[in-house]
């Protein structure tokens, strides 16, 4: 005899289409998300409404809204799907206790150089590091902690630590010796030393023109000589003597401390933004997360 749930619960395909349509408030957007036609979503919803004997959506023009009954069912379906996703994620990563999301640059310059000390402190905790400049932490339920540059609030995330920053031009020692005592205006018009720039890893990241404007240079117009898609690549180019880079001194603490990079004696901009350690607001952080946050605040955020 079939399990009672097989007789009472609609098809999973219909529930998946219903959940997407309710969340996106559009059959068309739900279809695009699921990779099916809008007509297929409409048929699944219609069959579900016929099965339940009630309307799940109010249809108006190109937008749909959940009815009272639809909202009740949507909450239950979403809760069930989230629970299934969490369990599957846990089963797929049974050897991983902690997943941390950081920008590529933060991974290179702040986290990876000291990660072995956490492993020595807590060898029983498996760590997975996701280096990504496309931040998906609030939506990715497998992420336990994230490090991001910006300013609060961070949607769906709570702050557990922060790292102050200063922004100043930096370069390799041999370039710094040539530029000793140079003014900002002269630096902008150098022909034999390139200004290095990268695509912004965070929305509030500054380019040369924005930095100049914020330190008081009127109507700055700067053309970088070297451009990279990654800030990490831009920093390594500066270390190799390829030119001058805008350096976030907290992020580049280690190459500045060991002499691979040198600050030029120019204006230091102290932005409102910082690097923040964040944990999802959903649920209580695990003991592994608590241990990592304590270690991280004492080490990387000193």
matplotlib code that plots the C-alpha trace (Angstrom):
import matplotlib.pyplot as plt

x = [0.0, 1.4, 2.6, -0.2, 2.0, 2.0, -1.8, -2.1, 0.8, 0.8, 3.7, 7.1, 7.3, 4.2, 5.4, 8.8, 7.0, 4.6, 7.5, 9.4, 6.3, 5.3, 8.8, 9.3, 5.7, 5.8, 5.1, 7.5, 10.4, 9.8, 9.9, 13.2, 14.7, 13.6, 14.6, 11.1, 8.4, 5.9, 3.1, 4.6, 4.6, 1.1, -0.1, 1.6, 0.0, -3.4, -3.2, -2.2, -5.1, -7.5, -6.1, -6.6, -9.8, -8.7, -6.9, -3.3, -2.6, -4.3, -3.6, -3.3, -1.7, 1.8, 2.2, 0.8, 0.4, -0.2, -3.7, -4.1, -4.3, -1.4, 0.8, 0.1, 1.1, 4.1, 5.5, 5.2, 6.7, 9.6, 10.3, 10.3, 12.6, 15.0, 15.2, 15.9, 18.6, 20.3, 20.3, 21.6, 24.3, 25.4, 25.5, 27.6, 30.1, 30.2, 34.0, 33.6, 32.5, 32.9, 32.5, 34.0, 33.3, 35.9, 36.9, 39.8, 42.1, 41.2, 41.9, 45.3, 46.6, 44.9, 43.4, 45.5, 48.8, 47.5, 45.0, 47.5, 47.4, 43.7, 44.3, 46.9, 44.5, 41.5, 42.6, 39.3, 37.4, 37.4, 37.4, 36.3, 37.3, 35.2, 37.1, 34.6, 34.0, 30.4, 29.0, 26.3, 26.6, 23.2, 21.5, 23.9, 22.8, 26.1, 28.1, 28.8, 30.9, 31.8, 34.4, 33.3, 34.4, 31.7, 29.5, 26.6, 23.9, 24.6, 21.3, 20.7, 24.1, 25.3, 28.7, 31.2, 34.4, 35.9, 39.2, 39.8, 41.3, 43.4, 43.8, 47.2, 49.3, 51.8, 54.5, 57.6, 60.6, 62.6, 59.7, 59.3, 62.9, 62.5, 59.3, 60.6, 59.0, 56.7, 53.5, 50.1, 49.9, 53.3, 52.4, 49.3, 51.4, 54.2, 55.0, 57.5, 55.5, 52.1, 49.1, 47.6, 43.9, 41.5, 37.9, 36.1, 35.8, 33.2, 30.7, 32.3, 35.9, 37.6, 39.4, 42.1, 39.6, 37.4, 40.3, 41.6, 38.1, 37.8, 41.1, 40.1, 41.5, 39.0, 37.7, 40.2, 40.6, 43.0, 43.8, 45.4, 48.2, 47.6, 44.2, 43.3, 40.1, 41.4, 42.7, 45.0, 46.7, 47.0, 48.7, 51.1, 51.9, 52.7, 55.0, 56.8, 57.6, 55.0, 53.7, 51.7, 48.5, 45.9, 46.6, 44.1, 46.6, 44.6, 44.2, 47.8, 49.2, 51.6, 53.3, 53.6, 55.1, 57.7, 58.7, 57.2, 55.2, 56.0, 53.5, 54.3, 54.3, 51.0, 47.5, 46.0, 42.3, 40.4, 37.1, 34.0, 34.0, 35.8, 36.4, 33.7, 33.4, 29.8, 27.7, 24.2, 21.4, 19.5, 19.9, 22.6, 26.2, 27.8, 30.7, 32.9, 31.8, 32.3, 35.9, 36.8, 35.3, 37.4, 40.6, 39.9, 39.2, 42.4, 44.6, 43.4, 41.6, 44.2]
y = [0.0, 3.5, 5.7, 8.3, 11.1, 9.7, 9.9, 13.4, 15.5, 16.9, 16.1, 17.5, 19.1, 21.1, 22.2, 23.3, 25.4, 26.8, 27.8, 29.6, 31.4, 32.5, 33.7, 35.5, 36.7, 35.9, 32.7, 34.0, 34.6, 31.3, 29.6, 31.3, 30.2, 26.6, 26.4, 25.6, 27.4, 29.8, 27.6, 24.6, 26.6, 27.8, 24.2, 22.9, 25.8, 25.1, 21.4, 22.2, 24.6, 22.0, 19.3, 21.6, 23.1, 26.7, 29.6, 30.0, 33.2, 36.4, 37.2, 40.8, 41.9, 40.3, 39.9, 37.3, 37.4, 34.6, 34.4, 33.8, 30.0, 30.3, 32.1, 29.4, 26.6, 28.6, 29.0, 25.3, 24.3, 26.8, 25.5, 21.9, 22.7, 24.7, 21.7, 19.3, 21.6, 22.0, 18.2, 17.4, 20.1, 18.6, 15.1, 16.2, 17.9, 15.6, 16.1, 19.9, 21.7, 25.3, 27.0, 30.5, 32.9, 35.6, 37.8, 36.5, 39.3, 38.7, 35.0, 35.7, 38.4, 37.9, 34.5, 31.9, 33.0, 32.4, 29.6, 26.9, 28.4, 27.7, 24.1, 23.8, 25.2, 23.2, 20.2, 18.5, 21.3, 20.9, 24.2, 25.0, 28.4, 29.8, 32.6, 34.7, 38.3, 37.5, 37.4, 34.8, 34.3, 35.5, 33.2, 30.2, 28.2, 26.2, 29.3, 29.7, 32.9, 35.6, 38.4, 41.4, 45.0, 47.7, 49.3, 48.0, 46.8, 43.6, 41.9, 38.7, 38.9, 39.9, 41.5, 39.6, 41.6, 44.3, 45.5, 49.3, 50.4, 53.2, 53.7, 55.0, 54.6, 51.7, 50.2, 48.0, 49.4, 50.1, 52.2, 54.0, 55.0, 56.7, 58.4, 59.6, 63.0, 63.1, 65.1, 63.7, 65.9, 64.7, 61.1, 61.5, 62.8, 60.2, 58.7, 56.0, 54.6, 53.1, 53.6, 50.2, 49.6, 46.6, 45.8, 46.5, 43.4, 45.2, 47.9, 50.5, 49.8, 53.0, 53.6, 56.3, 59.0, 58.3, 58.3, 61.6, 63.2, 62.0, 63.4, 66.8, 66.9, 68.8, 67.2, 64.4, 62.5, 59.6, 56.9, 53.8, 52.4, 48.8, 47.3, 43.9, 42.0, 40.9, 43.1, 40.2, 40.3, 44.1, 43.8, 41.2, 43.5, 46.3, 43.9, 43.0, 46.7, 47.2, 50.5, 52.2, 50.7, 52.1, 49.9, 49.0, 48.8, 46.4, 44.0, 44.3, 44.2, 41.4, 42.6, 46.0, 44.5, 42.3, 45.1, 43.7, 46.9, 50.3, 53.2, 56.4, 59.5, 60.8, 61.4, 58.5, 58.2, 56.5, 55.3, 54.6, 51.1, 48.2, 44.5, 42.9, 39.3, 38.3, 35.3, 34.5, 35.6, 32.3, 30.1, 29.9, 29.6, 26.3, 25.7, 25.4, 28.9, 30.3, 28.9, 30.3, 33.7, 33.9, 32.8, 35.1, 38.2, 37.6, 36.9, 38.4, 41.3, 42.6]
z = [0.0, -0.9, 1.9, 2.8, 1.6, -1.9, -1.9, -0.3, -1.6, -5.1, -7.5, -6.7, -10.2, -9.5, -6.1, -7.5, -10.1, -7.5, -5.1, -7.9, -9.1, -5.6, -4.8, -8.1, -8.3, -12.0, -14.1, -16.7, -14.3, -12.6, -16.0, -16.8, -13.5, -14.0, -17.6, -18.9, -20.8, -19.2, -20.5, -18.6, -15.3, -15.9, -16.5, -13.3, -11.3, -12.9, -12.1, -8.5, -8.0, -9.5, -7.2, -4.1, -5.2, -4.6, -6.3, -5.2, -7.1, -7.9, -11.5, -12.6, -15.9, -16.0, -12.3, -9.9, -6.1, -3.7, -2.2, 1.6, 0.9, -1.5, 1.0, 3.6, 1.2, -0.1, 3.5, 4.1, 0.7, 1.2, 4.7, 3.4, 0.5, 2.7, 5.2, 2.4, 0.9, 4.3, 4.9, 1.4, 1.7, 5.1, 3.7, 0.7, 3.0, 6.0, 6.3, 6.2, 9.4, 8.2, 4.8, 4.6, 1.6, 1.0, -1.9, -4.0, -2.8, 0.9, 0.4, -1.1, 1.2, 4.6, 5.0, 3.3, 4.9, 8.4, 7.8, 8.9, 12.4, 12.7, 11.5, 14.2, 16.8, 15.8, 13.6, 14.1, 12.2, 8.4, 6.5, 3.0, 1.5, -1.3, -3.1, -5.1, -6.0, -6.9, -3.4, -2.8, 0.9, 1.9, -0.6, -0.3, 2.8, 2.8, 3.7, 7.5, 7.4, 5.0, 4.8, 2.7, 2.2, 2.4, 5.0, 7.1, 6.9, 5.1, 4.1, 6.0, 7.8, 11.3, 11.9, 14.2, 13.5, 11.3, 9.9, 9.4, 6.1, 4.7, 1.0, -0.3, -3.4, -3.1, -5.3, -5.2, -3.3, -6.5, -7.9, -4.5, -4.5, -7.9, -6.8, -3.5, -2.7, -5.7, -5.6, -6.5, -9.6, -10.8, -10.1, -12.3, -15.2, -15.0, -18.4, -17.3, -14.3, -15.0, -12.7, -12.0, -11.7, -11.5, -11.8, -8.5, -6.3, -4.2, -5.2, -3.0, -4.2, -5.5, -8.7, -9.2, -10.2, -7.2, -4.8, -6.1, -5.8, -2.2, -1.2, -2.6, -6.2, -8.3, -11.5, -11.6, -14.9, -14.8, -17.3, -15.8, -17.8, -16.6, -16.0, -14.5, -13.9, -10.5, -7.7, -6.7, -10.1, -9.9, -6.5, -7.8, -10.8, -8.3, -6.3, -9.6, -10.2, -13.0, -11.5, -8.7, -7.2, -4.9, -1.8, 1.0, 3.8, 6.0, 3.1, 2.0, 5.5, 4.8, 1.6, 3.2, 6.3, 4.5, 2.1, -1.1, -1.3, 0.0, 0.7, -1.1, 1.1, -0.2, 1.2, 3.1, 2.7, 5.5, 4.0, 5.9, 4.5, 6.2, 5.8, 7.9, 9.2, 8.8, 9.8, 8.5, 10.7, 10.2, 13.2, 15.9, 14.7, 15.4, 17.7, 14.7, 13.5, 17.0, 17.2, 13.7, 14.5, 17.7, 16.0, 13.0, 15.2, 17.1, 14.0, 10.7, 12.2, 14.6]

ax = plt.figure().add_subplot(projection="3d")
ax.plot(x, y, z, "-o")
ax.set_aspect("equal")
plt.show()
